[in-house]
Amino acid sequence: MTTFLTDVTGIADLRDHPSGTGPILANRPVYVDFLPPCNNACPAGEDIQAWLSLAQSGDFKDAWEKLSEQNPLPAVHGRVCYHPCEGACNRASIDSAVSIHSIERFLGDLAIQEGWQFPKPGEKSGKRVLIIGAGPSGLSAAYHLARLGHDVTILEAGPIAGGMMNFGIPAYRLPRHILKAEIDRICEMGVTIKLNHKVDDILIERSDGGFDAVFIAIGAHIGKKTEIPARDASKILDAVSFLKDVELGHTPQIGRRVAIYGGGNTAMDAARTAKRLGAEEALIIYRRDREHMPAHDFEADEALSEGVKIHWLRTIKNLDSSSITVEQMEIKDGRPVPTGKFETLEADSVILALGQDTETEFLKEIEGIRFKDDGTVIVDSRMMTGHAGIFAGGDMVPSERTVTIATGHGKKAARNIDAWLRESTYAKPVSNPIVLADQLHVWFRTEAEVRQQPHIDPDIAISGFEEIVAGLGVEEATFEAQRCLSCGNCFECDGCFGACPENAITKLGPGKRYKFNYNLCTGCGVCYEQCPCHAIDMVAEPEVAI
């Protein structure tokens, strides 16, 4: 939100205060906006509080438009984002965090249902930008660049746009018609996507196409390997290829008993996918304990509910025709160490879910582009590589790898590409201070249980790839949005207006908030204490010569 401060200039002489408090007034209240912790935690930079405010009053289209100013894929993110915004939500100190992702999904789904479209770009810049990769980062960059008036073309090596949203996230978590609808909406703005077009030489593509800048967002599609002695190497698959093959209909033979090696979210997805393909047993083997696993807790809980088994503190030593030998581990000083104790587990195949690498070899001949040891591309604060006009983002640069972080990279890159094309520098606006839970003064009754999204029964879920989580309805989404406390920003509750003993507060009308009359104010601080969201601060009274 835009900072709103009552004008404190032109102060009347304190000797003329009709209240008679005069120079003993030490502090005065001011209206000020703070940064909500949910906004601060969002990797895509959404103004969450602003669109929640619109949603809670039923202005759903306005809420969707406000949300999609920063993020063009709300129906996708409402399903697959790990919602760090909720982890930061101050409401958790009262009962439970606002279910922000479920409201985001509701708005995204409603937009698809109603056919809402993004506004067509206005004045064209005459500049052309090439984007390599149609995953979340590339799509986000394309959207924001198109809004800024640039002509955008995306070259995608695969047969379908979406990147790892298609090939790394199973359809039971992200229905493909939802993803396609949000990609199609970006294309309706004038963005061109060319499929089955693998780029081998960026400089030639840039030159031949007459592009002024390039954004590379090829993701990390190569599954990491490890050496496991095996009589039949065909029984060892990597999770990335496995999930991609399933998506493309090339289902591999995995047998009745499948072991998945790894403890991340991809391991959970691979195990749950194996169950849906008919595996009688899907067993995850991970060398650490649950406390140290990289997968999110809810991912593990859902996998367990669907019959996936997890063996903690185990590492695979070898694979036979129908079994694997594992060594038990123990945690010492926070690290897993072998114990010398072994056991045999039945398994027809092993799926490796040990992380992903990015395929950046084709960039190594380009002057100025530098790499980290793991092959990721080094970029500066503008998301630009060491080669002028070539930018990069998403999973191929050093960062945590999630859809939402990649989406944020795309937006950041787009703003910096726009500035570079205009021979200027993008400066991100300075954020207001974050407001924390202990700064709130919630005086009204607020207990209200979070509205949960219904889940399909696990026994039914594993029978196919239908979506396992249903969305909220209008009533539930509205109620959930109304649980927002509007941390740090005035929502016109009239608490200050009703509490002021000096009638020093004037209502300015709906949406305009209030104003202090410092000729009447005594600085008692009652308004500050009554403001539930901490939109009022007490500041030292300016010195006035008497």
C-alpha positions as CSV (number, residue, x, y, z in Angstrom):
1,M,0.0,0.0,0.0
2,T,1.0,3.6,-0.5
3,T,2.3,5.3,2.6
4,F,-0.2,7.6,4.2
5,L,1.0,10.2,6.7
6,T,-1.1,13.0,8.1
7,D,0.5,16.3,7.3
8,V,2.3,17.5,10.4
9,T,3.6,20.8,8.9
10,G,2.3,24.2,9.7
11,I,1.7,23.5,13.4
12,A,-0.3,26.0,15.2
13,D,1.3,27.8,18.2
14,L,0.8,25.4,21.2
15,R,0.0,28.5,23.4
16,D,-3.3,28.7,21.5
17,H,-4.5,25.2,22.2
18,P,-8.1,25.5,23.4
19,S,-7.6,22.3,25.5
20,G,-5.1,24.2,27.6
21,T,-2.4,21.4,27.4
22,G,0.0,23.7,25.7
23,P,3.7,22.9,25.8
24,I,3.3,19.8,28.1
25,L,2.2,17.9,25.0
26,A,5.1,15.5,24.6
27,N,3.9,13.0,21.9
28,R,1.5,13.2,19.0
29,P,-0.2,10.4,17.0
30,V,0.3,10.1,13.3
31,Y,-1.3,7.7,10.8
32,V,1.3,5.6,9.1
33,D,1.3,2.5,6.9
34,F,3.6,-0.5,7.8
35,L,4.6,-3.5,5.7
36,P,2.5,-6.5,6.4
37,P,4.6,-9.6,7.1
38,C,2.7,-11.6,4.4
39,N,3.6,-9.1,1.7
40,N,7.2,-9.1,2.9
41,A,7.4,-12.9,2.7
42,C,5.9,-13.3,-0.8
43,P,8.7,-14.3,-3.3
44,A,6.5,-13.0,-6.1
45,G,6.1,-9.6,-4.4
46,E,2.3,-9.7,-4.2
47,D,0.4,-7.0,-2.3
48,I,-1.4,-9.7,-0.5
49,Q,-3.1,-7.4,2.1
50,A,-4.5,-5.2,-0.7
51,W,-6.2,-8.0,-2.6
52,L,-7.4,-9.7,0.5
53,S,-9.1,-6.4,1.5
54,L,-10.9,-6.4,-1.9
55,A,-11.8,-10.1,-1.6
56,Q,-13.3,-9.7,1.8
57,S,-15.8,-7.1,0.5
58,G,-16.8,-9.3,-2.4
59,D,-14.9,-7.3,-5.1
60,F,-13.5,-10.4,-6.6
61,K,-12.6,-9.1,-10.0
62,D,-10.8,-6.1,-8.5
63,A,-9.0,-8.5,-6.1
64,W,-7.9,-10.7,-9.0
65,E,-6.7,-7.7,-10.9
66,K,-4.7,-6.4,-7.9
67,L,-3.2,-9.9,-7.3
68,S,-2.2,-10.4,-11.0
69,E,-0.5,-7.0,-11.2
70,Q,2.4,-8.9,-9.7
71,N,1.7,-12.5,-10.4
72,P,0.0,-13.7,-13.7
73,L,-0.6,-17.3,-12.5
74,P,-2.8,-17.1,-9.4
75,A,-4.7,-20.3,-10.0
76,V,-1.4,-22.1,-10.3
77,H,0.2,-20.5,-7.3
78,G,-2.9,-21.1,-5.2
79,R,-2.2,-24.8,-5.7
80,V,1.6,-25.3,-5.8
81,C,3.1,-22.4,-3.8
82,Y,4.4,-23.4,-0.4
83,H,2.9,-20.1,0.9
84,P,5.6,-18.6,3.1
85,C,3.2,-15.7,3.5
86,E,1.2,-17.9,5.8
87,G,4.2,-18.8,7.8
88,A,4.7,-15.1,8.4
89,C,1.0,-14.2,9.1
90,N,0.5,-12.4,12.4
91,R,-2.9,-14.1,12.8
92,A,-1.1,-17.3,13.8
93,S,-0.4,-15.7,17.2
94,I,-4.2,-15.5,17.8
95,D,-5.5,-18.8,16.3
96,S,-4.2,-19.8,12.9
97,A,-2.8,-18.1,9.8
98,V,-5.1,-16.8,7.1
99,S,-5.3,-19.4,4.4
100,I,-4.0,-17.0,1.8
101,H,-3.2,-19.7,-0.9
102,S,-6.8,-21.0,-0.8
103,I,-8.2,-17.5,-1.5
104,E,-5.6,-17.0,-4.2
105,R,-6.7,-20.2,-5.8
106,F,-10.4,-19.2,-5.5
107,L,-9.7,-15.9,-7.3
108,G,-7.6,-17.6,-10.0
109,D,-10.3,-20.3,-10.7
110,L,-13.0,-17.6,-10.7
111,A,-11.0,-15.6,-13.3
112,I,-10.8,-18.7,-15.6
113,Q,-14.5,-19.5,-15.1
114,E,-15.5,-15.9,-15.9
115,G,-13.1,-15.5,-18.7
116,W,-11.3,-12.5,-17.2
117,Q,-8.4,-11.2,-19.3
118,F,-5.4,-9.1,-18.8
119,P,-5.6,-5.6,-20.4
120,K,-3.9,-5.3,-23.7
121,P,-0.5,-3.5,-23.6
122,G,-0.7,0.2,-24.4
123,E,2.0,2.1,-26.2
124,K,4.6,-0.2,-27.8
125,S,8.3,0.4,-27.0
126,G,9.6,-0.9,-30.4
127,K,11.9,-3.2,-28.5
128,R,12.0,-7.0,-28.9
129,V,12.9,-9.4,-26.1
130,L,13.7,-13.1,-26.5
131,I,12.9,-15.5,-23.6
132,I,14.3,-19.0,-23.6
133,G,12.1,-21.4,-21.6
134,A,8.3,-21.3,-21.0
135,G,8.4,-22.2,-17.3
136,P,7.2,-20.0,-14.4
137,S,10.1,-17.6,-14.6
138,G,10.0,-17.2,-18.4
139,L,6.2,-16.8,-18.4
140,S,6.3,-14.2,-15.6
141,A,9.0,-12.2,-17.4
142,A,7.0,-12.3,-20.6
143,Y,3.9,-11.1,-18.9
144,H,5.6,-8.1,-17.2
145,L,7.6,-7.2,-20.3
146,A,4.5,-7.3,-22.4
147,R,2.7,-5.0,-19.9
148,L,5.7,-2.6,-20.3
149,G,5.1,-2.4,-24.0
150,H,7.8,-4.7,-25.3
151,D,7.4,-7.4,-28.0
152,V,8.1,-10.8,-26.5
153,T,8.9,-14.2,-28.0
154,I,9.4,-17.4,-25.9
155,L,11.3,-20.3,-27.4
156,E,10.5,-23.6,-25.6
157,A,12.4,-26.8,-26.2
158,G,9.6,-29.0,-25.0
159,P,6.2,-29.9,-26.7
160,I,4.2,-28.0,-24.0
161,A,4.6,-24.7,-22.3
162,G,4.9,-24.7,-18.5
163,G,8.3,-26.2,-17.9
164,M,8.5,-28.1,-14.6
165,M,4.9,-27.0,-13.8
166,N,4.0,-29.6,-16.4
167,F,6.8,-32.1,-16.1
168,G,7.7,-31.9,-12.4
169,I,4.4,-31.3,-10.6
170,P,1.9,-34.2,-11.0
171,A,-1.6,-33.4,-12.4
172,Y,-3.3,-34.4,-9.1
173,R,-1.7,-31.3,-7.6
174,L,-1.9,-29.0,-10.7
175,P,-4.6,-29.9,-13.2
176,R,-3.3,-29.3,-16.7
177,H,-6.4,-27.4,-17.9
178,I,-5.8,-24.8,-15.1
179,L,-2.2,-24.3,-16.1
180,K,-3.1,-24.1,-19.8
181,A,-5.8,-21.5,-19.2
182,E,-3.4,-19.2,-17.4
183,I,-0.7,-19.6,-20.0
184,D,-3.3,-18.9,-22.8
185,R,-4.2,-15.6,-21.0
186,I,-0.6,-14.5,-21.2
187,C,-0.5,-15.3,-24.9
188,E,-3.7,-13.3,-25.4
189,M,-1.7,-10.2,-24.5
190,G,0.4,-10.8,-27.6
191,V,3.2,-13.0,-26.2
192,T,4.4,-15.5,-28.8
193,I,5.4,-19.0,-27.7
194,K,7.3,-21.3,-30.1
195,L,7.3,-25.0,-29.0
196,N,9.8,-27.7,-29.8
197,H,12.5,-25.1,-30.4
198,K,15.7,-25.9,-28.6
199,V,18.3,-23.1,-28.5
200,D,21.9,-24.1,-29.1
201,D,23.4,-20.7,-29.8
202,I,21.9,-17.7,-28.1
203,L,23.9,-15.1,-29.9
204,I,22.7,-16.4,-33.3
205,E,19.1,-16.5,-32.1
206,R,19.4,-13.0,-30.8
207,S,21.0,-11.7,-33.9
208,D,18.8,-13.5,-36.5
209,G,15.6,-12.6,-34.6
210,G,16.6,-8.9,-34.1
211,F,16.1,-9.2,-30.4
212,D,17.4,-6.3,-28.2
213,A,17.7,-8.4,-25.0
214,V,17.5,-12.0,-23.9
215,F,16.2,-13.6,-20.7
216,I,17.2,-17.3,-20.1
217,A,15.0,-19.3,-17.9
218,I,15.7,-23.0,-18.8
219,G,15.1,-24.4,-15.3
220,A,16.8,-27.5,-13.9
221,H,15.6,-30.6,-15.7
222,I,18.5,-33.0,-15.2
223,G,18.1,-35.5,-12.3
224,K,21.2,-35.9,-10.1
225,K,22.8,-39.3,-10.2
226,T,24.6,-41.4,-7.6
227,E,26.6,-44.6,-7.9
228,I,24.5,-47.6,-6.8
229,P,26.0,-51.1,-7.6
230,A,23.2,-52.9,-9.6
231,R,23.1,-56.0,-11.7
232,D,20.5,-54.3,-14.0
233,A,21.1,-50.6,-14.4
234,S,17.7,-50.3,-16.2
235,K,16.0,-50.7,-12.8
236,I,17.4,-47.3,-11.7
237,L,15.4,-44.3,-12.9
238,D,15.7,-40.6,-12.0
239,A,12.6,-38.9,-10.6
240,V,12.6,-36.0,-13.1
241,S,12.6,-38.3,-16.1
242,F,10.1,-40.6,-14.5
243,L,7.6,-37.8,-13.8
244,K,8.1,-36.3,-17.3
245,D,7.6,-39.7,-19.0
246,V,4.4,-40.2,-17.0
247,E,3.2,-36.8,-18.1
248,L,3.9,-37.6,-21.8
249,G,2.2,-41.0,-21.6
250,H,5.5,-43.0,-21.8
251,T,5.0,-44.8,-18.5
252,P,8.1,-46.8,-17.5
253,Q,8.0,-50.3,-16.1
254,I,8.6,-50.0,-12.4
255,G,7.3,-53.3,-11.0
256,R,5.1,-54.0,-8.0
257,R,7.5,-52.6,-5.4
258,V,9.3,-49.3,-5.9
259,A,11.9,-47.6,-3.8
260,I,12.4,-43.9,-4.0
261,Y,15.7,-42.6,-2.9
262,G,15.5,-39.0,-1.4
263,G,13.6,-36.9,1.0
264,G,12.5,-33.9,-0.9
265,N,9.1,-32.9,-2.4
266,T,10.0,-34.6,-5.7
267,A,10.6,-37.8,-3.8
268,M,7.1,-37.5,-2.4
269,D,5.6,-36.8,-5.8
270,A,7.4,-39.7,-7.4
271,A,6.2,-42.1,-4.7
272,R,2.6,-40.9,-4.9
273,T,2.8,-41.2,-8.7
274,A,4.1,-44.7,-8.5
275,K,1.1,-45.6,-6.3
276,R,-1.2,-44.2,-9.0
277,L,0.5,-46.3,-11.6
278,G,-0.4,-49.4,-9.7
279,A,2.6,-50.1,-7.5
280,E,1.6,-52.2,-4.6
281,E,4.3,-50.6,-2.5
282,A,6.1,-47.3,-2.8
283,L,8.9,-47.0,-0.2
284,I,10.8,-43.8,0.3
285,I,14.4,-44.2,1.6
286,Y,16.1,-41.2,3.2
287,R,19.4,-41.0,5.0
288,R,18.3,-38.4,7.5
289,D,15.3,-38.3,10.0
290,R,12.0,-36.6,9.4
291,E,13.1,-33.5,11.3
292,H,15.9,-32.9,8.7
293,M,14.1,-33.8,5.5
294,P,13.8,-31.1,2.8
295,A,10.2,-32.0,2.0
296,H,7.5,-30.0,3.5
297,D,5.6,-31.7,6.4
298,F,2.3,-31.6,4.6
299,E,3.8,-33.3,1.6
300,A,5.1,-36.2,3.8
301,D,1.7,-36.4,5.6
302,E,-0.2,-36.6,2.4
303,A,2.2,-39.3,1.0
304,L,1.8,-41.3,4.2
305,S,-2.0,-41.0,4.1
306,E,-1.9,-42.5,0.6
307,G,0.0,-45.6,1.7
308,V,3.5,-44.5,0.9
309,K,6.0,-45.9,3.4
310,I,9.1,-44.0,4.6
311,H,12.2,-45.5,6.0
312,W,14.2,-42.8,7.7
313,L,17.9,-43.0,8.4
314,R,18.7,-45.4,5.6
315,T,21.0,-45.3,2.6
316,I,21.1,-47.6,-0.3
317,K,24.2,-49.7,-0.8
318,N,23.3,-52.0,-3.7
319,L,20.4,-53.2,-5.8
320,D,19.7,-56.8,-6.8
321,S,17.1,-58.2,-9.1
322,S,14.2,-57.9,-6.6
323,S,15.8,-56.4,-3.5
324,I,18.0,-53.6,-2.2
325,T,20.5,-53.5,0.6
326,V,20.3,-50.5,2.9
327,E,22.6,-49.4,5.7
328,Q,21.1,-47.9,8.8
329,M,22.3,-44.4,9.7
330,E,22.3,-42.3,12.9
331,I,22.4,-38.6,13.5
332,K,25.6,-37.3,15.2
333,D,26.2,-33.6,15.6
334,G,23.4,-33.0,13.1
335,R,24.8,-35.2,10.4
336,P,23.9,-38.8,9.3
337,V,26.7,-41.3,9.9
338,P,26.8,-45.0,9.0
339,T,26.3,-47.6,11.7
340,G,27.5,-50.7,9.9
341,K,24.1,-52.3,10.3
342,F,22.4,-53.5,7.1
343,E,19.0,-54.8,6.1
344,T,17.4,-56.1,2.9
345,L,14.2,-54.6,1.5
346,E,12.1,-55.9,-1.5
347,A,12.1,-53.6,-4.5
348,D,11.8,-54.1,-8.2
349,S,13.2,-50.7,-9.2
350,V,14.7,-47.6,-7.6
351,I,13.8,-44.0,-8.5
352,L,16.5,-41.4,-7.6
353,A,15.1,-38.1,-6.3
354,L,18.3,-36.5,-5.2
355,G,17.8,-33.1,-6.7
356,Q,18.2,-31.5,-10.2
357,D,21.0,-29.9,-12.2
358,T,20.7,-27.3,-14.9
359,E,21.9,-27.8,-18.5
360,T,24.1,-24.7,-19.0
361,E,26.9,-26.1,-21.1
362,F,25.6,-24.3,-24.2
363,L,26.3,-21.0,-22.4
364,K,29.9,-21.6,-21.7
365,E,31.2,-20.2,-25.0
366,I,29.5,-16.8,-24.4
367,E,31.9,-14.2,-23.3
368,G,31.3,-12.8,-19.8
369,I,28.9,-15.5,-18.5
370,R,30.3,-17.1,-15.4
371,F,29.1,-20.2,-13.4
372,K,29.2,-21.6,-10.0
373,D,30.6,-25.0,-9.4
374,D,27.2,-26.6,-9.6
375,G,26.7,-25.2,-13.1
376,T,24.2,-22.4,-12.1
377,V,24.7,-19.1,-13.8
378,I,25.9,-16.1,-11.8
379,V,23.8,-12.9,-12.2
380,D,24.1,-9.5,-10.7
381,S,21.5,-7.5,-8.7
382,R,19.7,-6.8,-12.0
383,M,19.5,-10.5,-12.9
384,M,21.9,-9.8,-15.8
385,T,24.8,-12.2,-16.6
386,G,28.3,-11.0,-17.4
387,H,27.3,-10.5,-21.0
388,A,25.5,-7.2,-21.7
389,G,21.8,-7.7,-22.5
390,I,21.6,-11.4,-21.5
391,F,19.7,-11.9,-18.3
392,A,18.9,-15.2,-16.4
393,G,16.6,-16.4,-13.6
394,G,14.6,-19.2,-12.1
395,D,16.1,-22.6,-11.2
396,M,19.2,-22.0,-13.4
397,V,20.6,-19.3,-11.1
398,P,21.8,-19.7,-7.5
399,S,18.5,-19.7,-5.4
400,E,16.0,-21.8,-3.7
401,R,14.0,-23.6,-6.3
402,T,10.2,-23.1,-6.2
403,V,7.6,-22.0,-8.7
404,T,7.0,-18.8,-6.7
405,I,10.6,-17.8,-6.5
406,A,11.0,-18.4,-10.2
407,T,8.0,-16.2,-10.8
408,G,9.5,-13.4,-8.7
409,H,12.7,-13.7,-10.7
410,G,10.8,-13.2,-13.9
411,K,9.2,-10.1,-12.6
412,K,12.5,-8.7,-11.3
413,A,14.3,-9.5,-14.5
414,A,11.5,-7.8,-16.6
415,R,11.8,-4.6,-14.7
416,N,15.5,-4.5,-15.1
417,I,15.4,-5.5,-18.7
418,D,12.9,-2.7,-19.3
419,A,15.3,-0.2,-17.6
420,W,18.3,-1.5,-19.5
421,L,16.4,-1.1,-22.8
422,R,15.5,2.4,-21.9
423,E,19.1,3.1,-20.8
424,S,18.1,3.7,-17.2
425,T,18.3,1.9,-13.9
426,Y,15.4,0.3,-12.1
427,A,15.2,1.2,-8.4
428,K,12.9,-0.8,-6.3
429,P,10.8,1.4,-4.0
430,V,11.9,1.4,-0.3
431,S,9.6,-0.8,1.8
432,N,7.9,0.5,4.9
433,P,9.0,-1.2,8.2
434,I,7.4,-4.6,8.9
435,V,4.7,-4.7,11.6
436,L,4.9,-7.8,13.9
437,A,2.3,-9.5,16.0
438,D,3.4,-7.9,19.3
439,Q,2.8,-4.5,17.8
440,L,-0.9,-5.1,17.3
441,H,-3.6,-4.1,19.7
442,V,-6.4,-6.5,18.8
443,W,-9.2,-5.5,21.2
444,F,-12.2,-7.2,19.4
445,R,-13.1,-10.9,19.5
446,T,-11.4,-12.5,16.5
447,E,-11.4,-16.2,17.1
448,A,-12.5,-17.9,13.9
449,E,-11.4,-21.2,12.6
450,V,-9.6,-21.3,9.2
451,R,-11.8,-22.5,6.3
452,Q,-10.2,-25.8,5.2
453,Q,-10.1,-27.0,1.6
454,P,-11.7,-30.4,1.3
455,H,-9.4,-33.3,0.4
456,I,-10.4,-36.4,-1.6
457,D,-10.3,-39.6,0.4
458,P,-6.8,-41.1,0.0
459,D,-8.1,-44.5,-1.2
460,I,-9.9,-42.7,-4.0
461,A,-7.0,-40.3,-4.7
462,I,-4.5,-43.1,-5.6
463,S,-6.9,-44.5,-8.2
464,G,-6.0,-41.8,-10.7
465,F,-4.6,-38.3,-11.3
466,E,-7.7,-36.2,-10.5
467,E,-7.1,-33.2,-8.4
468,I,-7.0,-34.2,-4.7
469,V,-7.8,-30.8,-3.1
470,A,-11.1,-29.0,-3.8
471,G,-11.3,-25.2,-3.7
472,L,-13.3,-22.9,-1.5
473,G,-16.7,-21.6,-2.4
474,V,-17.7,-17.9,-2.4
475,E,-18.9,-17.9,1.2
476,E,-15.8,-19.7,2.5
477,A,-13.4,-17.6,0.5
478,T,-15.1,-14.4,1.7
479,F,-15.0,-15.5,5.3
480,E,-11.4,-16.5,5.1
481,A,-10.4,-13.2,3.5
482,Q,-12.2,-11.4,6.4
483,R,-9.9,-13.2,8.9
484,C,-7.1,-10.8,7.7
485,L,-6.1,-8.4,10.5
486,S,-4.9,-5.7,8.0
487,C,-1.6,-5.5,9.9
488,G,-0.1,-2.1,9.9
489,N,-2.6,-0.4,7.6
490,C,-5.8,1.4,8.5
491,F,-9.1,-0.4,7.6
492,E,-11.4,2.3,9.0
493,C,-12.7,0.4,12.0
494,D,-13.5,3.7,13.8
495,G,-11.6,2.6,16.9
496,C,-9.5,5.7,17.1
497,F,-12.5,7.9,16.2
498,G,-14.7,6.5,19.0
499,A,-12.0,6.4,21.6
500,C,-10.6,10.0,21.3
501,P,-11.7,11.9,24.5
502,E,-11.0,15.3,22.8
503,N,-12.9,14.7,19.5
504,A,-9.6,15.5,17.8
505,I,-10.2,12.9,15.0
506,T,-12.1,13.7,11.8
507,K,-13.5,11.0,9.5
508,L,-12.7,11.9,5.9
509,G,-15.1,9.5,4.2
510,P,-15.0,5.9,2.9
511,G,-11.5,5.0,1.7
512,K,-10.0,8.3,2.9
513,R,-9.5,7.3,6.5
514,Y,-9.0,10.0,9.2
515,K,-7.2,13.2,10.2
516,F,-5.9,14.5,13.5
517,N,-6.7,18.0,14.7
518,Y,-3.5,18.7,16.7
519,N,-5.1,21.9,18.2
520,L,-7.4,19.6,20.1
521,C,-5.2,16.5,20.6
522,T,-3.6,16.2,24.0
523,G,-1.2,13.3,23.1
524,C,-2.9,10.9,25.5
525,G,-2.3,8.0,23.2
526,V,-5.8,6.4,23.6
527,C,-6.2,6.3,19.8
528,Y,-2.8,4.5,19.5
529,E,-3.9,1.9,22.1
530,Q,-7.3,1.4,20.4
531,C,-5.9,0.9,16.9
532,P,-6.0,-2.9,16.4
533,C,-3.7,-3.0,13.3
534,H,-1.0,-0.6,14.5
535,A,-1.8,2.0,11.8
536,I,-1.1,4.8,14.4
537,D,2.3,5.6,15.8
538,M,3.2,8.0,18.6
539,V,6.0,10.4,17.7
540,A,7.8,13.1,19.6
541,E,6.1,16.4,19.5
542,P,8.1,18.9,17.4
543,E,9.8,21.6,19.5
544,V,8.0,24.9,19.3
545,A,9.5,28.2,20.5
546,I,7.4,29.7,23.4
